[in-house]
Every structure is written in structure tokens, then in C-alpha cells.
Amino acid sequence: MTIDQAGVPEARPGPAFPEHEARVDDLRGQLTAISGEATVRLAKRTSNLFRSRAAAKHPGLDVSGFTHVLRVDPESRTADVEGMVTYEQLVDATLPHGLMPLVVPQLKTITLGGAVTGLGIESSSFRNGMPHESVLELEILTGDGRIVVATPGNEHAALFRGFPNSYGTLGYALRLKIVLEPVKPFVELHHVRYDDRDSYFRALTEACDSGEHDFVDGTVFGPDELYLTLARFTDTAPATSDYTWLDIYYRSIRARETDHLTVRDYLWRWDTDWFWCSRAFGVQHRLPRLLLGRRFLRSSVYWKAVALERRFKIAQRLLKLRRLPPEETIVQDIEVPVGRAAEFLEFFEREIPISPVWVCPLRQRPGGVRWPLYELDPEALYVNFGFWSAVPLDPGERDGVHNRMIESEVTRLGGHKSLYSDSFYAEDEFWRLYNGDTYRELKRTYDPDERLLGLYEKCVRRR
């Protein structure tokens, strides 16, 4: 690996992958067979998106075969990976080499291609940014049917930089070359409690700037109960906890000041209970956990339950039967500059009755790369807030009122909102926030006939 003048790693040509090329040829044939008037979509059996979509009118592209880790190179600390590889597969391939991706999103079934085109974050993001920032090379099927290889320095550099936050509307990632980092066998955690927002975010900033920690995130249970979790790799552990079955990780934050996990269990500490969202399915009690076992206590199972609920509107029907007010679903991740974090949290606790809230610091990796569709100040530390629940609507309130309130506050505070869930922006505001000029230029270049959905149509109009 070499470094260009801007400090960005440059990918050297890698080995050929004949089986991968055969899958690419098959996919190209599928695209040719789809009518030129049809909107092209992926035929995916699973998703980690939380926004509804219109039913597809035509068969989608079958990318189910693009699930191979093609190569892990311990010497260069890189991996060549197909776009539909889940992070669970990727971690299982890299850990035997003492390596991991620079950022591992919290849920096992998030795919690498999905995290790069749709963003991702975790507790290493204060030093490693988002998943797309560790990509050296992208092989993309574009909307006009080309297979292009995009790097930071070649003729497709604009697509490389504009691919993150495009959500498959410019093309689909078929293969990615990413940077890895070394790990140790265990992670030591310290949960530190604070009782006010200002001291909490001061401590978070100091922890991110100190260079003493490998991982930093936090959990807010209430205005006077805020926990900062500081973690680092370690070669040894006196004993390790297990949050993959009977015990629940987020509850341990309140109960233990110090903890130890294997590195794999640390990476998936949130998956067993989908952070804390498993409580909605009644599986945080001892008996159902005993009956379900490790196999069914995972985010992919909860996601299937959510899909069924959406299809049959079970919760909505139950609320009506019990004569309770309708609820608005609020499933969002947003980030604001750390200097405005206390202000956002005060607003959230006043207006949105959801608890707990996940907190994750984020800073762009050094190197000078500009990611125009989701541009952060490269010098700034941001704080991501994740909140996933539903709140009752008052009489006369329309569905979406709380989500719109959050969007307005995030914009006011100079922040950003991820687009994996429902969005309510007016079209002109959306393009102002997500760089419509750059997006439209990329769309003209790589999908001139608009065979793929547009970003606003997909993320706001839910087509």
C-alpha cells in the first residue's frame, strides 16, 4: 500500500478472482434481461433499512452469490470482499489473522456494501470514522450497466467519493478492498457514570482526544444517569462475561464498573438484544431466553419479527383494541458537533419520551478526502445519538410530527441525519443538506437514463 500526497491510501492492482468475475458476468446478463423501462432494484431477502418501500413491479437483480471474502492479506492488512458479505462473515474471516475492519457496525447482518453506500458507525469511529473511510477500491455496477473500479485517484474518483450515502442509487458495490487493523484477544471495558450533560460531554471529548482508548461510546438512561464506556484491547483477562444468551449487555452498564469480553463478543455486544430493542418482543426475561437459546437471540431474528409486524400492522391493531392512542415510530441515528451535543440531548429528553439513548463519538479519518453526500468538518468531533422506539401521538397530531421535529433540531444545530429510516424533508431542503448539485452530476454520469431510483425518491418518497 502507498500513500498519495493527500495522505490517502492508494490501492495497488490486486490478484484476479475468477469465480467473482463469473458472478459479475452473470449479474451483467441479468441486467441486460431487465426491460429498459423498468426500475432496477436488488432482489434482497433481508435488509437493515427501517423505511417502508413500494412493492417492486419487476424482478430484481439477484446478488445473493456475492457473499465471499475473497482474500485476507495479513501482510498488507487488507481484505478483498464482495458487497453482500455480512460483517459477521467478515469478522470471522479476519479475526483468525489477528485483524478486524476499522469500524464494525453493531449488527451482524449489516453487509459491507450496505455500510459503505448507506453509512455506519461504532465505538471505534472517534478514531476511524465510518466504514467507507477504510475503503481503498470499489468495484461498482453502475446504473448505465458498466462495471467500474473506483479509487481515490483514478478516473472514477468522483464516484468513489460520492458513493457513500447514495444508497444504491448510483450503483451497487460488487467488490471492495478495505484496510484492516490489528487486535488483541480481549477488550477491557470501564463504565463511568455522570449525572449531568455538560460534564458528560466534556469527559467524552477528553477521552477521544487522549489517545488512551481503542473504543468509546455511551448510554444515556436519563438526564442524571449518563454512562461513558471506555474500552481498550488487552492481551489477558481475569475472566470474561458472556452476553450472547442469558445475560444482557446494556443492563451490565449500570451494574458493573469494569468488564472484560473476548474481542468477538465485544464487537457483537449489542447484537444479542438489538441494543435494548429486544424488550419489545418480550425476550429479556429469563424463561424465553432459556427457551430460545443463542441461535434466536440475534438482530436478524428481531428484524424478521419487525417485517411481519409491518406487514400485518399487529401493534397498530392492538393499540386500537386497547383504546390507546396511535404511536409514531422513531428509529433514527443523527449526529451533531460535540459542542452542541448537550443542547440536542436536552431537547430530546424534553420532547421525545424515549430511553435509553445510544451515544457514539465520530471523527473523520485524517487524509483530506471529501465525502460530498455526507460531508463532515474534518477537524470536528461529532456525537451520534441513536434512538429506536415509538411514542404516543396526542389527539390531533399527525404521524411524523416528532420525526420532523428531530430533523429541524438537527439542522439547526449543524448536524446530520442518516437516511436508513423514514425521512420527511421537503425536496429543496433535502438537496441542500445532501449536496444535490454533486449528486445530480454523478447521476448524469453513471445513471443517465435513471434506471436506478433517485436518492430523494428512495429515502423520502419511499419508492
C-alpha positions in Angstrom: 0.0 0.0 0.0 1.2 3.5 -0.9 0.1 6.9 0.3 -0.8 9.7 -2.1 0.0 13.4 -1.5 -3.2 14.0 0.4 -2.4 11.2 2.8 -5.0 8.8 1.3 -4.0 5.1 0.8 -3.8 4.1 -2.8 -4.8 0.6 -3.9 -2.3 -1.4 -5.9 -3.7 -3.8 -8.5 -4.7 -7.0 -6.8 -4.9 -10.6 -8.0 -7.7 -11.7 -10.3 -10.7 -13.6 -8.7 -12.1 -15.8 -11.5 -15.1 -17.0 -9.5 -16.0 -13.5 -8.7 -15.7 -12.5 -12.3 -18.1 -15.3 -13.3 -20.6 -13.9 -10.8 -20.1 -10.4 -12.3 -20.7 -11.7 -15.8 -23.9 -13.4 -14.6 -25.1 -10.2 -13.0 -24.4 -8.3 -16.2 -26.6 -10.7 -18.0 -29.4 -10.3 -15.5 -29.3 -6.5 -16.0 -29.4 -6.9 -19.8 -32.5 -9.1 -19.4 -34.5 -6.4 -17.5 -36.6 -4.2 -19.6 -35.0 -0.8 -20.3 -38.2 0.9 -18.9 -38.1 -1.0 -15.6 -36.6 0.4 -12.4 -33.6 -1.7 -11.4 -33.6 -3.0 -7.8 -31.7 -5.6 -5.8 -33.6 -8.8 -5.0 -32.6 -8.9 -1.3 -34.1 -11.3 1.2 -33.0 -9.2 4.2 -32.4 -5.6 4.9 -31.3 -3.4 7.8 -33.2 -0.4 6.5 -36.1 0.9 8.6 -38.2 2.6 6.0 -41.0 1.1 4.1 -40.8 0.8 0.3 -43.2 0.4 -2.5 -43.6 -3.1 -3.8 -41.3 -3.9 -6.8 -43.1 -4.4 -10.1 -40.3 -6.3 -11.8 -37.8 -9.0 -10.7 -34.7 -7.5 -9.0 -31.0 -8.3 -9.6 -30.1 -11.5 -7.7 -26.9 -10.6 -5.8 -27.2 -13.4 -3.3 -24.0 -15.0 -4.6 -21.8 -12.0 -3.8 -21.1 -13.3 -0.3 -17.5 -14.2 -0.4 -14.5 -12.9 1.5 -12.1 -13.2 -1.5 -8.8 -12.6 0.3 -7.4 -11.5 3.7 -3.9 -10.3 3.4 -2.2 -10.1 6.8 0.9 -8.6 5.4 -0.8 -5.5 3.9 -3.6 -5.6 6.4 -6.2 -5.5 3.7 -9.2 -7.6 2.6 -10.9 -8.1 -0.7 -14.6 -8.7 0.0 -17.8 -9.0 -2.1 -20.5 -6.5 -1.5 -23.1 -8.8 0.2 -20.7 -10.2 2.8 -22.1 -9.6 6.2 -19.9 -8.1 9.0 -20.3 -11.4 10.9 -18.7 -13.3 8.0 -16.0 -10.6 7.6 -15.1 -10.6 11.3 -15.0 -14.4 11.3 -12.6 -14.3 8.4 -10.3 -11.6 9.7 -10.0 -12.4 13.5 -8.0 -15.6 12.9 -5.3 -13.3 11.4 -5.5 -11.0 14.4 -7.2 -8.3 12.4 -10.6 -6.6 12.2 -12.2 -4.0 10.0 -11.5 -0.4 11.2 -15.2 0.0 12.0 -17.6 -2.9 12.7 -21.3 -1.7 12.7 -23.3 -3.2 15.6 -25.5 -5.7 13.8 -24.2 -9.0 12.4 -26.2 -9.0 9.2 -25.2 -5.5 8.0 -23.3 -6.0 4.8 -20.1 -4.3 3.9 -21.6 -2.9 0.6 -24.6 -1.7 2.6 -22.5 0.0 5.2 -20.4 1.8 2.6 -23.3 3.1 0.4 -25.5 3.7 3.5 -23.0 4.6 6.2 -22.3 3.0 9.5 -20.8 3.8 12.9 -19.4 2.2 16.0 -17.3 2.8 19.1 -14.0 3.0 17.0 -15.5 5.8 14.9 -13.9 8.5 17.0 -10.5 7.4 15.5 -11.5 5.5 12.3 -14.5 7.5 11.0 -17.1 5.5 9.1 -16.8 2.2 7.1 -16.4 4.0 3.8 -13.3 5.7 5.0 -11.3 2.5 5.1 -12.1 1.5 1.5 -9.2 1.5 -0.9 -11.1 0.3 -4.0 -14.7 -0.1 -5.1 -15.9 -2.3 -7.9 -19.4 -0.9 -8.8 -22.2 -1.9 -11.2 -23.4 1.5 -12.3 -26.9 2.4 -13.3 -25.9 2.5 -17.0 -24.7 -1.1 -16.8 -20.9 -0.6 -16.6 -18.6 -2.3 -14.2 -16.2 0.3 -13.0 -13.4 0.2 -10.5 -13.3 3.4 -8.5 -10.3 4.5 -6.3 -9.4 7.9 -4.7 -7.1 8.7 -7.6 -8.4 7.3 -10.8 -10.9 8.5 -13.4 -13.8 7.4 -11.2 -12.6 9.2 -8.1 -15.8 11.4 -8.1 -17.9 8.2 -7.9 -15.6 6.8 -5.2 -16.2 9.9 -3.1 -19.9 10.2 -3.9 -20.8 6.6 -3.3 -21.2 6.9 0.5 -24.8 7.9 1.3 -26.0 7.2 -2.2 -28.0 4.1 -1.0 -27.7 2.2 -4.2 -29.0 5.0 -6.4 -25.7 5.4 -8.3 -24.8 1.7 -8.5 -24.1 -1.4 -6.4 -20.8 -2.4 -4.8 -19.8 -5.8 -6.1 -16.3 -5.9 -4.6 -14.4 -3.7 -2.0 -10.8 -3.6 -0.9 -10.6 -2.4 2.7 -8.0 -1.6 5.3 -7.8 -3.8 8.5 -6.3 -3.1 11.9 -4.6 -5.4 14.4 -6.5 -6.6 17.5 -5.7 -8.3 20.8 -7.7 -11.3 22.2 -9.7 -9.3 24.8 -11.3 -5.9 25.4 -11.4 -4.3 28.8 -14.3 -2.0 29.5 -14.9 0.7 32.1 -18.4 2.1 32.6 -18.2 5.6 34.1 -21.3 7.3 35.4 -22.1 11.1 35.1 -25.0 13.0 36.5 -25.2 15.9 34.1 -24.9 16.5 30.4 -22.1 19.1 30.4 -19.6 17.2 32.4 -20.5 14.0 30.4 -19.7 15.5 27.0 -16.6 17.2 28.4 -15.4 13.8 29.5 -16.3 12.2 26.2 -14.2 14.8 24.4 -11.3 14.3 26.7 -11.5 10.6 26.2 -11.5 10.9 22.4 -8.5 13.3 22.5 -6.4 11.4 25.0 -5.2 8.6 22.7 -5.7 6.2 25.6 -8.7 4.3 24.4 -9.5 2.0 21.4 -13.2 2.3 21.8 -15.5 5.0 23.2 -19.3 5.0 23.3 -22.0 5.8 25.9 -25.6 5.0 27.1 -28.0 7.6 28.5 -30.7 6.3 30.7 -31.9 9.7 31.9 -30.9 13.3 32.5 -28.9 12.4 35.6 -27.8 8.9 34.6 -25.3 9.0 31.7 -22.6 6.4 31.2 -19.4 6.6 29.2 -17.9 3.3 28.2 -14.1 3.4 27.7 -12.5 0.3 26.3 -9.2 -0.9 25.1 -7.6 -4.0 23.7 -5.7 -6.3 26.1 -3.7 -9.5 25.9 -5.2 -11.0 29.0 -8.4 -11.0 31.0 -9.0 -12.3 34.6 -12.4 -13.6 33.4 -14.8 -12.8 30.6 -18.5 -12.0 30.6 -21.0 -13.6 28.2 -23.8 -11.5 26.8 -24.8 -13.9 24.0 -27.6 -15.7 25.8 -28.9 -15.3 29.4 -27.2 -12.0 30.4 -28.0 -8.7 28.8 -25.2 -6.3 27.9 -26.9 -2.9 28.3 -28.0 -3.9 31.8 -24.4 -4.6 32.8 -23.5 -1.0 32.1 -25.4 0.1 35.2 -24.3 -2.9 37.3 -20.5 -3.1 36.6 -17.8 -0.6 36.6 -15.3 -2.9 34.9 -15.8 -5.8 32.5 -13.9 -8.0 30.1 -15.0 -9.6 26.8 -13.4 -11.5 24.0 -12.8 -9.2 21.1 -15.5 -11.0 19.1 -18.1 -10.7 21.9 -17.2 -7.1 22.2 -17.9 -6.4 18.6 -21.3 -8.1 18.8 -22.2 -7.0 22.4 -25.2 -5.1 21.0 -26.5 -7.7 18.6 -27.9 -10.2 21.0 -30.6 -7.8 22.2 -30.6 -5.3 19.3 -29.2 -2.8 21.7 -32.3 -2.9 24.1 -35.0 -3.3 21.5 -35.5 -7.0 22.2 -37.6 -5.9 25.2 -40.4 -5.1 22.7 -40.5 -8.8 21.9 -40.7 -9.9 25.5 -37.4 -11.8 25.4 -35.5 -10.0 28.1 -37.0 -12.4 30.8 -35.1 -15.5 31.9 -37.6 -18.1 30.6 -37.9 -17.0 27.0 -34.1 -16.7 26.8 -33.6 -20.2 28.1 -36.1 -21.5 25.6 -34.8 -19.5 22.6 -31.1 -20.1 23.1 -28.3 -18.3 21.4 -29.5 -19.2 17.9 -32.6 -17.0 18.0 -31.3 -14.2 20.2 -29.9 -12.0 17.5 -30.8 -9.0 15.4 -31.7 -10.9 12.2 -34.5 -12.7 14.1 -35.9 -9.5 15.5 -35.8 -7.9 12.1 -38.0 -10.7 10.7 -40.4 -10.0 13.5 -40.5 -6.3 12.6 -41.1 -7.2 8.9 -44.1 -9.3 10.0 -45.4 -6.5 12.2 -45.2 -4.1 9.3 -47.0 -6.4 7.0 -49.9 -7.1 9.3 -49.8 -4.0 11.5 -50.1 -6.0 14.7 -49.1 -3.3 17.1 -51.4 -0.8 15.5 -54.3 -3.2 15.8 -53.5 -4.0 19.4 -53.4 -0.3 20.3 -56.8 0.2 18.7 -58.3 -2.8 20.6 -57.0 -1.4 23.9 -58.3 2.0 23.0 -54.8 3.5 23.3 -53.6 6.4 21.1 -51.7 5.6 17.9 -47.9 5.7 18.1 -45.3 7.2 15.9 -42.2 5.1 15.1 -38.9 6.9 15.7 -35.9 5.0 14.5 -33.1 7.4 13.9 -29.4 8.0 14.1 -28.2 11.6 14.0 -25.0 13.4 14.8 -24.2 16.9 15.9 -20.9 18.7 16.7 -19.8 17.8 20.2 -20.2 21.4 21.3 -24.0 21.1 20.6 -24.4 17.6 22.0 -25.7 18.7 25.4 -28.1 21.0 23.7 -29.5 18.3 21.5 -29.9 15.9 24.4 -31.7 18.5 26.5 -34.2 19.0 23.5 -34.6 15.2 23.0 -35.3 14.5 26.7 -37.8 17.3 26.8 -39.7 16.5 23.6 -39.2 12.8 22.8 -40.0 10.2 25.6 -37.6 7.5 24.5 -34.9 5.9 26.8 -32.2 4.7 26.7 -30.3 6.6 24.0 -27.0 5.4 22.5 -24.1 7.8 22.2 -21.2 7.3 19.8 -18.4 9.9 19.1 -17.4 10.3 15.4 -14.4 12.0 13.8 -13.4 11.8 10.1 -10.1 9.9 9.5 -7.2 12.1 8.5 -6.4 12.3 4.9 -8.2 15.1 3.3 -10.9 13.1 1.5 -14.2 14.9 1.0 -17.3 12.8 1.0 -19.7 15.2 -0.6 -23.1 13.5 0.0 -22.4 13.3 3.8 -19.8 15.9 4.4 -18.4 16.4 7.9 -16.0 19.0 9.1 -12.7 17.0 9.1 -11.4 18.9 12.1 -14.5 18.4 14.3 -15.6 15.8 16.7 -19.3 14.8 16.4 -21.6 12.9 18.6 -24.0 10.3 17.2 -27.3 9.7 19.0 -29.2 6.5 18.3 -32.8 6.1 19.4 -35.2 3.4 18.3 -38.7 3.1 19.7 -42.2 4.6 19.3 -44.0 7.4 21.1 -47.8 8.0 21.5 -49.4 10.7 19.4 -51.5 13.4 21.2 -55.1 14.0 19.8 -54.8 15.8 16.6 -51.1 15.1 16.0 -50.2 13.6 12.6 -47.8 10.7 12.2 -44.3 12.1 11.6 -44.6 15.2 13.8 -41.8 14.0 16.2 -39.5 12.9 13.4 -39.9 16.3 11.7 -39.1 18.0 15.0 -35.9 16.0 15.3 -34.9 16.8 11.7 -35.4 20.5 12.3 -33.4 20.5 15.5 -30.5 18.5 14.0 -30.4 21.0 11.1 -30.4 24.0 13.5 -27.5 22.5 15.4 -25.4 22.0 12.3 -25.8 18.2 12.4 -26.6 15.4 10.0 -29.2 12.6 9.9 -28.7 9.1 8.5 -31.2 8.1 5.8 -31.6 4.4 6.7 -35.0 5.2 8.2 -38.0 7.4 7.5 -37.2 11.0 6.4 -39.6 13.8 5.9 -37.6 16.6 4.3 -39.0 18.9 1.6 -37.2 18.2 -1.6 -35.3 21.6 -1.7 -34.2 21.2 1.9 -33.1 17.6 1.3 -30.9 18.5 -1.7 -29.4 21.5 0.2 -28.4 19.2 3.1 -27.2 16.3 1.0 -25.4 18.2 -1.8 -27.9 17.9 -4.7 -25.5 19.5 -7.2 -22.9 16.9 -6.8 -25.4 14.1 -6.7 -27.1 15.2 -9.9 -23.8 15.4 -11.7 -22.9 11.8 -10.6 -26.4 10.6 -11.6 -25.9 12.1 -15.1 -22.5 10.4 -15.5 -23.3 7.0 -14.1 -27.1 6.6 -14.5 -28.1 9.0 -17.3 -31.3 7.0 -18.1 -32.3 6.9 -14.4 -32.6 3.1 -14.3 -32.0 3.3 -10.6 -34.2 5.2 -8.2 -33.2 8.7 -7.2 -31.9 9.4 -3.7 -34.9 11.6 -2.7 -37.4 9.1 -4.2 -35.9 6.2 -2.4 -35.2 7.8 1.0 -38.1 10.2 1.4 -40.8 9.2 -1.0 -40.1 5.5 -0.2 -40.5 4.3 -3.7 
